[in-house]
Amino acid sequence: WSLTQFTPATNNVAPSNVWERMFAACVVLLALVMFSSFVSGVTSAVNELKMLSIMRTRERGRLLDFIQSKKISINLGSM
C-alpha cells in the first residue's frame, strides 16, 4: 500500500478499517514532513552557493579596483 501512495498512477488499494486509515494518515503526514525537510535542505544549499558566488564576485571586484588604483602591472601577476 505504501508504495502505491507515491506513484502518480491510480490505485485500487485503500485502507479498510480504522487502524489502517490511521496508519495511512500517519504515513502521509510523515512523508509530507520528510519531503518538506528535503526541499528545505536543497533550498538552503542553493542559497548558500548563491551567497558564496556573490561574495566571490565582490571580492574579485575589490581586488581589481585595488590593482587599478595602485597601477600594478599586469605582468606582475603572470610570474
N, C-alpha and C positions, 0 to 999 in steps of 0.2 A: 504494500500500500504506500509506504513512504516514498518509494521510487516513482510511483505514478504521480505524486504531488509536484514533482519538479520537472516534469516533461510538459511540453506545450499541447500535446495531443489530449483528447478527451479520454476519460477512463470510466469503466463500469464498476470500479471498486469504491465502496463507500462504507463508512462505519455503520454498524448495525445496532449497537447498544450504547448506553450512557458512557461506559468506560472507554470504548473505542472512540467515541466522539470527544471525550476529554483528552485522550491521548492525541487525537488528530489536532485538536486545538493547540495543545502544548507543542507539538512538533512544528506547526505553522508559526507560532509565536517565537519559538527558538530559532527557526530558520530566518525569520524577519530580523531578529536581533543579530544573528551571525552575519547576515548579508549587509546589514547597516554598518556593522563594525568593519567589515571588509571594505566597503565603499569609503568609509571614513578614513581608513588607513591609506588607501590609494590616493584619496584627495589630499591628505596631509603630506604624503611623499611628493606629489606633484607640486604642491605649493612650496615645499622646502626646496625642490630643484629650481623652481622659478625664482625664489628669493636668492639662491646662490648665484644664479645666472645674472640677476640684476646687480648684485654686489660685485661680481667679477667685472661686469661692464663698467660700473662706476670706478672701480679701482684702476682699470685699464685707461679710462678717460683721464683720471687724475695723474697717472703716470705719464701719459702723452702730453698733458698740459705742463707738467714739470719739465719734461725733456725739451719742449718747445720754449718754455720761459727761460731756461738756463742755456739755451742754444747748444745743446750737447750734440756732438757729431754722430751721424748715423753709423759711420764706420766703427765707432767705439763699441756698439752693440754686436758687431759681427765677429769680434775676436774670439 
